[in-house]
Amino acid sequence: MARKKSIKKISWLNFALFFLAMIAGIFILQKSIVGATCANTGNCKESLSLKIENGAVATFSGQKITPPQIDLTKTDESRRVLGEAVLTGEKRIYVDLTTQTLTAYQGDVVFLQTKISSGKWFPTPTGEFTIWEKIRATKMSGGQGADYYYLPNVPYVMFFSGSGVAAGRGFSLHGAYWHNNFGHPMSHGCVNMRQVDAQKLYYWVDPSTNGNVTLSTGDNPGTKIIIYGEAP
């Protein structure tokens, strides 16, 4: 009798261990799938480099859209107006997903505050990040069926990483010309901004702009970004 009870106990123990192992396997698989997800692009690498397509037509939500034409031979960096105050102090950016608002500070002074559009089809990550690359423009594409999008000449792209989000995932702040619904989630994980606001932020944030592609370095580190809240 004691032997039968022992065998039964071992069988239940084996079943419990098998069940826990199966749950752990599912969890790890889900984490790996999420970890491989790219932001606003079908291929994590395709949007990480400079790409200009002035003859292309964009597609978003089933609509055909004409992208902005980009001339890399001209600089559009905003120049400081004579007499304008020079800001000093640490630069930092706060993105409030609850209010869909971005606020950029230098020291205690607000440099820019504007409405944004965070992730709708895939959530924008929360945490503390830094800008690791700036690209004047690139292409972003992905989705399927009614969710398919093809967006050439995405302007003023500021890629960020940190808080468990690798640089290669492609999350960024960038201008958006394909919608004007700022203040509401509209992206696949990135932070959409009006083009004029993205341009202003692009030339203000660190790393200091050096050509059409700028990488952060020890001597030219990226600006800190804090993303918090929950998208509506």
C-alpha positions as CSV (number, residue, x, y, z in Angstrom):
1,M,0.0,0.0,0.0
2,A,2.8,2.4,0.9
3,R,4.6,1.6,-2.4
4,K,1.4,2.5,-4.4
5,K,1.0,5.8,-2.5
6,S,4.7,6.5,-3.2
7,I,4.3,5.8,-7.0
8,K,1.1,7.9,-7.1
9,K,2.9,10.8,-5.4
10,I,5.8,10.6,-7.8
11,S,3.4,10.6,-10.8
12,W,1.6,13.7,-9.5
13,L,5.0,15.4,-8.9
14,N,6.1,14.5,-12.5
15,F,2.9,15.9,-13.9
16,A,3.3,19.1,-11.9
17,L,6.9,19.6,-13.1
18,F,5.8,18.9,-16.7
19,F,3.0,21.4,-16.4
20,L,5.3,24.1,-15.0
21,A,7.9,23.4,-17.7
22,M,5.3,23.8,-20.4
23,I,4.1,27.1,-18.9
24,A,7.7,28.4,-18.7
25,G,8.3,27.4,-22.3
26,I,5.2,29.3,-23.5
27,F,6.3,32.4,-21.5
28,I,9.8,32.2,-23.0
29,L,8.4,31.8,-26.5
30,Q,6.1,34.8,-26.1
31,K,9.0,36.9,-24.8
32,S,11.2,35.9,-27.8
33,I,8.4,36.9,-30.2
34,V,7.8,40.2,-28.5
35,G,11.6,40.8,-28.4
36,A,11.8,40.3,-32.1
37,T,9.1,42.7,-32.9
38,C,10.2,45.8,-34.8
39,A,8.7,49.3,-34.4
40,N,7.0,50.8,-37.4
41,T,8.8,48.6,-39.9
42,G,8.5,45.1,-41.3
43,N,12.3,44.5,-41.0
44,C,14.2,45.7,-38.0
45,K,17.2,46.8,-40.1
46,E,15.5,48.5,-43.0
47,S,14.7,51.7,-41.2
48,L,18.0,52.1,-39.4
49,S,19.8,53.6,-42.4
50,L,19.4,56.7,-44.6
51,K,16.9,56.1,-47.4
52,I,15.4,58.7,-49.7
53,E,12.7,57.8,-52.3
54,N,11.4,61.1,-53.8
55,G,9.5,59.3,-56.6
56,A,7.6,56.9,-54.3
57,V,4.0,57.0,-53.2
58,A,3.1,56.2,-49.6
59,T,0.3,54.0,-48.4
60,F,-1.4,54.2,-45.0
61,S,-4.8,52.8,-43.9
62,G,-5.6,52.0,-47.5
63,Q,-4.9,55.6,-48.7
64,K,-2.3,56.8,-51.2
65,I,-0.3,59.7,-49.9
66,T,2.5,61.9,-51.5
67,P,5.5,61.9,-49.2
68,P,7.5,65.1,-48.7
69,Q,10.3,65.6,-51.2
70,I,13.7,65.7,-49.5
71,D,16.8,67.4,-50.9
72,L,19.9,66.4,-48.9
73,T,22.0,69.1,-50.6
74,K,20.1,71.7,-48.6
75,T,20.3,72.2,-44.9
76,D,17.1,72.9,-43.1
77,E,18.6,73.3,-39.6
78,S,16.9,76.1,-37.7
79,R,19.2,79.0,-37.0
80,R,19.0,80.8,-33.7
81,V,17.3,84.2,-34.0
82,L,19.5,87.2,-33.0
83,G,18.6,88.1,-29.4
84,E,17.1,84.7,-28.7
85,A,18.0,83.3,-25.3
86,V,20.6,80.6,-25.3
87,L,19.4,77.7,-23.2
88,T,21.8,75.9,-20.9
89,G,21.6,72.8,-18.7
90,E,20.9,69.1,-19.3
91,K,18.5,68.2,-22.1
92,R,15.8,65.6,-21.4
93,I,12.5,64.6,-23.0
94,Y,9.4,63.3,-21.3
95,V,6.7,61.5,-23.3
96,D,3.4,61.1,-21.4
97,L,1.4,58.3,-23.1
98,T,-1.7,59.0,-21.1
99,T,-2.0,62.6,-22.4
100,Q,-0.2,61.8,-25.7
101,T,2.2,64.8,-25.0
102,L,5.9,65.3,-25.5
103,T,7.8,67.9,-23.4
104,A,11.4,68.7,-24.0
105,Y,13.4,70.5,-21.3
106,Q,16.8,72.1,-21.2
107,G,17.6,72.8,-17.6
108,D,14.3,73.9,-16.1
109,V,13.1,75.6,-19.3
110,V,10.6,74.0,-21.6
111,F,12.1,74.0,-25.1
112,L,9.1,72.2,-26.8
113,Q,5.8,70.9,-25.8
114,T,3.5,69.2,-28.4
115,K,1.0,66.5,-29.0
116,I,2.2,63.1,-30.3
117,S,0.8,59.8,-31.4
118,S,2.2,56.7,-29.7
119,G,1.6,53.0,-30.5
120,K,-1.8,51.8,-31.5
121,W,-1.1,48.5,-33.3
122,F,1.9,47.8,-31.0
123,P,2.6,49.6,-27.7
124,T,5.3,52.2,-27.3
125,P,7.7,51.0,-24.6
126,T,8.0,52.8,-21.3
127,G,11.1,53.4,-19.3
128,E,14.2,55.5,-19.5
129,F,16.0,55.6,-22.9
130,T,18.7,57.6,-24.8
131,I,18.9,58.6,-28.4
132,W,21.5,56.4,-30.1
133,E,21.1,57.4,-33.8
134,K,19.6,60.3,-35.8
135,I,18.7,59.9,-39.5
136,R,17.4,62.7,-41.7
137,A,14.9,60.4,-43.4
138,T,14.3,56.7,-44.0
139,K,11.6,54.2,-45.1
140,M,9.2,52.3,-42.8
141,S,6.9,49.6,-44.0
142,G,5.0,46.6,-42.7
143,G,1.6,45.3,-41.7
144,Q,-0.8,43.1,-43.6
145,G,-4.1,43.6,-45.3
146,A,-5.9,46.7,-44.1
147,D,-3.0,47.4,-41.8
148,Y,-0.4,47.5,-44.6
149,Y,1.7,50.6,-44.7
150,Y,4.5,51.8,-46.9
151,L,6.1,55.1,-45.8
152,P,9.1,56.4,-47.7
153,N,10.8,59.6,-46.6
154,V,9.9,59.4,-43.0
155,P,11.6,62.6,-41.7
156,Y,13.7,63.5,-38.7
157,V,14.1,60.1,-37.2
158,M,15.6,59.8,-33.7
159,F,16.1,56.2,-32.6
160,F,16.2,55.4,-28.9
161,S,17.2,52.4,-26.8
162,G,17.3,51.4,-23.2
163,S,15.1,49.8,-20.5
164,G,15.4,46.4,-22.2
165,V,14.8,47.8,-25.7
166,A,17.7,47.0,-28.0
167,A,18.9,49.6,-30.5
168,G,18.1,47.3,-33.4
169,R,14.4,47.2,-32.5
170,G,13.9,50.5,-34.4
171,F,11.8,52.5,-31.8
172,S,12.1,56.2,-32.5
173,L,10.7,59.7,-32.4
174,H,10.0,60.9,-35.9
175,G,7.9,63.2,-38.1
176,A,4.7,61.9,-39.6
177,Y,3.1,63.2,-42.8
178,W,0.5,60.5,-43.3
179,H,-2.0,61.6,-40.6
180,N,-2.9,64.6,-38.6
181,N,-4.5,62.8,-35.6
182,F,-1.9,63.9,-33.1
183,G,-3.1,63.4,-29.5
184,H,-4.3,59.9,-30.2
185,P,-2.4,56.6,-30.7
186,M,-1.6,56.1,-34.4
187,S,1.7,54.2,-34.7
188,H,3.2,50.8,-34.6
189,G,5.3,51.6,-31.6
190,C,7.2,54.8,-32.5
191,V,6.3,58.3,-31.3
192,N,4.8,60.2,-34.2
193,M,5.2,64.0,-34.3
194,R,4.2,66.9,-36.5
195,Q,6.9,67.4,-39.1
196,V,7.6,71.0,-37.9
197,D,8.0,69.8,-34.3
198,A,10.1,66.8,-35.3
199,Q,12.4,69.1,-37.2
200,K,12.8,71.4,-34.3
201,L,13.5,68.5,-31.9
202,Y,15.8,66.7,-34.3
203,Y,18.3,69.6,-34.5
204,W,18.1,70.3,-30.7
205,V,18.6,66.8,-29.3
206,D,22.0,65.1,-28.8
207,P,24.0,63.6,-30.4
208,S,24.8,66.9,-32.1
209,T,23.9,66.6,-35.8
210,N,26.8,65.7,-38.0
211,G,25.5,65.1,-41.5
212,N,22.5,63.1,-42.5
213,V,23.2,60.2,-40.1
214,T,24.6,60.8,-36.6
215,L,25.5,58.2,-34.1
216,S,25.9,58.8,-30.4
217,T,29.4,58.4,-29.0
218,G,31.2,58.9,-25.6
219,D,32.0,62.4,-26.7
220,N,28.6,63.1,-28.3
221,P,26.1,61.1,-26.2
222,G,22.4,61.0,-26.8
223,T,19.6,62.9,-25.0
224,K,17.7,61.1,-22.3
225,I,14.0,60.2,-23.0
226,I,11.6,59.2,-20.2
227,I,8.4,57.5,-21.5
228,Y,5.6,56.8,-19.0
229,G,1.9,56.4,-18.6
230,E,-0.6,54.3,-20.5
231,A,-2.0,55.1,-23.9
232,P,-5.8,55.6,-24.1
